[in-house]
Each structure stands twice: as structure tokens, then as C-alpha cells.
Amino acid sequence: MPLNDRLVFVVDDDPFITALVAGRLGIEGYRVRTFSYGEDCLAALRENPDLIILDYYFLSDSGRPMNGMAVFDEILRVMPDVKVIMLSAQEKGDVVLELARKGISDYVIKDSSLMDNLLVSVKEIFEK
């Protein structure tokens, strides 16, 4: 499948990260939709994304949004075969282990190597 036929959802409440990831994936040739919160992503699953890049932790001034783990659980309930890459600034082993047990496709740390590591992960997922 050509890259421009691959739809990638990017879900992060940090507008800088969202713009960075979406911009780079767009340059790489992917179709990209962005969402600030997991609930918005869940509402759009009918678009049948090929990959979801999902933040682990969400902040909101207007209430308490679902965290990435809860969003991931709901994504799997609705679309059990979709690939999901989790993004996070935390490096807690127990979180990574729990996500791995649930079937996360990859876990990428938000650090200075974010884009390099994320692009490697995306390419590996689509080459499988």
C-alpha cells in the first residue's frame, strides 16, 4: 500500500508535539489526522486509521480526559487489529510492561531522539 494511502492518527495534548509529529509524517508521505484528546480519536475511529500514535498522559483545564491507557483499551475493543505506538515522557518500566502485555505495537519516549525513534517505529510497523 502506498504511503499516501496510509492514515495515521496523532493524539497528543501538547500542540508542539502534535505539530512536530504530524508535520514530519506528512513530509514522509503519510495522511495524518491530529487530535488533542483520546476521546476525539475514539469518535473518529470509523475512518479506519492504519496506525495511531497516542500520548500516554493527557492534561485538561476542562475536566479529566481519559489517559492513554484507557484510550488504548477502548481502541483495542473497537479495532483490535490497529497498530498503536504510545508516546510518553516517562520511562517507568511497569507502564511499559503493562502496555506490552496489552499488545502495544511500540513505546517511544519523548526525548531529544523522539522523531528519529518514532520514524523507525512507524516504518517497521508498515513494513511488517
TIBAVEX-62774 format. One record per residue (C-alpha): chain; residue in three letters; residue number from 1; x, y, z negated. Coordinates in Angstrom, 3 decimals, m for minus. Example, Ala and Ser with C-alpha at 12.3 -4.5 7.8 and 13.67 -1.06 7.14 Angstrom:
TIBAVEX-62774
  ch   aa    i        c1        c2        c3
   A  ALA    1    12.300    m4.500    m7.800
   A  SER    2    13.670    m1.060    m7.140
END
This chain:
TIBAVEX-62774
  ch   aa    i        c1        c2        c3
   A  MET    1     0.000     0.000     0.000
   A  PRO    2     1.480     3.409     0.942
   A  LEU    3     2.290     5.741    m1.950
   A  ASN    4    m0.301     8.312    m0.889
   A  ASP    5    m2.946     5.623    m1.371
   A  ARG    6    m1.857     5.091    m4.999
   A  LEU    7    m3.875     7.087    m7.517
   A  VAL    8    m2.100     7.891   m10.772
   A  PHE    9    m3.857     9.405   m13.782
   A  VAL   10    m1.666    11.515   m16.092
   A  VAL   11    m3.205    12.025   m19.529
   A  ASP   12    m1.412    14.372   m21.945
   A  ASP   13    m2.498    17.321   m24.065
   A  ASP   14     0.839    19.103   m23.502
   A  PRO   15     0.404    21.209   m20.343
   A  PHE   16     4.170    21.329   m19.766
   A  ILE   17     4.484    17.517   m19.756
   A  THR   18     1.369    17.158   m17.618
   A  ALA   19     2.641    19.649   m15.034
   A  LEU   20     6.129    18.139   m15.034
   A  VAL   21     4.936    14.557   m14.543
   A  ALA   22     2.166    15.404   m12.069
   A  GLY   23     4.450    17.661   m10.047
   A  ARG   24     7.202    15.084    m9.761
   A  LEU   25     4.831    12.230    m8.921
   A  GLY   26     3.230    14.449    m6.278
   A  ILE   27     6.653    15.099    m4.756
   A  GLU   28     7.238    11.346    m4.752
   A  GLY   29     4.062    10.948    m2.690
   A  TYR   30     1.502     9.734    m5.211
   A  ARG   31    m2.034    11.094    m5.525
   A  VAL   32    m2.326    12.465    m9.063
   A  ARG   33    m5.216    13.467   m11.326
   A  THR   34    m4.488    15.076   m14.677
   A  PHE   35    m6.449    15.061   m17.914
   A  SER   36    m5.841    16.791   m21.239
   A  TYR   37    m7.589    14.140   m23.315
   A  GLY   38    m8.242    10.431   m23.182
   A  GLU   39   m11.997    10.900   m23.204
   A  ASP   40   m11.749    12.803   m19.897
   A  CYS   41    m9.681     9.995   m18.400
   A  LEU   42   m12.197     7.379   m19.551
   A  ALA   43   m15.024     9.327   m17.919
   A  ALA   44   m13.125     9.220   m14.595
   A  LEU   45   m12.220     5.511   m14.548
   A  ARG   46   m14.822     4.939   m11.823
   A  GLU   47   m12.207     6.474    m9.467
   A  ASN   48   m10.259     3.234    m9.943
   A  PRO   49    m6.714     4.505   m10.648
   A  ASP   50    m3.774     2.273    m9.781
   A  LEU   51    m1.781     3.477   m12.789
   A  ILE   52    m2.460     5.516   m15.930
   A  ILE   53     0.293     7.421   m17.694
   A  LEU   54    m1.092     8.020   m21.173
   A  ASP   55     0.174    10.054   m24.115
   A  TYR   56     0.161     8.279   m27.455
   A  TYR   57    m0.710    11.251   m29.677
   A  PHE   58    m3.260    13.994   m28.937
   A  LEU   59    m3.860    17.282   m30.748
   A  SER   60    m7.024    19.344   m30.500
   A  ASP   61    m8.384    22.545   m32.012
   A  SER   62   m11.950    21.441   m31.389
   A  GLY   63   m12.234    18.251   m33.344
   A  ARG   64   m10.387    14.985   m33.385
   A  PRO   65    m9.714    13.411   m29.987
   A  MET   66    m9.116     9.695   m29.544
   A  ASN   67    m5.488     8.708   m29.964
   A  GLY   68    m3.630     6.927   m27.177
   A  MET   69    m4.049     3.504   m28.776
   A  ALA   70    m7.849     3.863   m28.904
   A  VAL   71    m7.929     5.172   m25.331
   A  PHE   72    m5.741     2.258   m24.201
   A  ASP   73    m8.117    m0.227   m25.867
   A  GLU   74   m11.079     1.313   m24.041
   A  ILE   75    m9.217     1.375   m20.710
   A  LEU   76    m8.500    m2.347   m21.084
   A  ARG   77   m12.132    m3.042   m21.926
   A  VAL   78   m13.317    m1.268   m18.757
   A  MET   79   m10.397    m2.038   m16.396
   A  PRO   80    m8.392    m4.969   m17.787
   A  ASP   81    m6.029    m5.143   m14.797
   A  VAL   82    m4.986    m1.484   m14.566
   A  LYS   83    m1.354    m0.741   m15.398
   A  VAL   84    m0.730     1.738   m18.237
   A  ILE   85     2.508     3.467   m19.196
   A  MET   86     2.430     5.005   m22.670
   A  LEU   87     4.364     8.217   m23.326
   A  SER   88     5.397     9.211   m26.820
   A  ALA   89     7.887    11.352   m28.691
   A  GLN   90     8.062     8.778   m31.453
   A  GLU   91    10.368     5.804   m31.455
   A  LYS   92     8.633     3.711   m34.143
   A  GLY   93     9.222     0.060   m33.430
   A  ASP   94     5.898    m1.045   m34.923
   A  VAL   95     3.961     1.163   m32.497
   A  VAL   96     5.899    m0.132   m29.508
   A  LEU   97     5.441    m3.721   m30.703
   A  GLU   98     1.684    m3.297   m31.152
   A  LEU   99     1.350    m1.772   m27.684
   A  ALA  100     3.430    m4.585   m26.177
   A  ARG  101     1.160    m7.154   m27.823
   A  LYS  102    m1.872    m5.424   m26.339
   A  GLY  103    m0.343    m5.528   m22.862
   A  ILE  104     1.035    m2.061   m22.192
   A  SER  105     2.975    m2.042   m18.918
   A  ASP  106     5.770     0.154   m20.300
   A  TYR  107     6.592     2.643   m23.055
   A  VAL  108     8.570     5.778   m22.163
   A  ILE  109     9.978     8.124   m24.794
   A  LYS  110     9.518    11.858   m24.320
   A  ASP  111    13.139    12.909   m24.406
   A  SER  112    15.634    14.524   m22.036
   A  SER  113    15.517    11.414   m19.808
   A  LEU  114    11.712    11.351   m19.575
   A  MET  115    11.367    11.895   m15.831
   A  ASP  116    14.201     9.568   m14.841
   A  ASN  117    12.881     6.769   m17.054
   A  LEU  118     9.279     7.359   m16.016
   A  LEU  119    10.071     7.265   m12.292
   A  VAL  120    11.965     3.993   m12.724
   A  SER  121     8.993     2.536   m14.597
   A  VAL  122     6.441     3.711   m12.013
   A  LYS  123     8.476     2.319    m9.124
   A  GLU  124     8.971    m1.027   m10.895
   A  ILE  125     5.250    m1.340   m11.588
   A  PHE  126     4.306    m0.670    m7.959
   A  GLU  127     6.998    m2.993    m6.602
   A  LYS  128     5.656    m5.990    m8.537
END
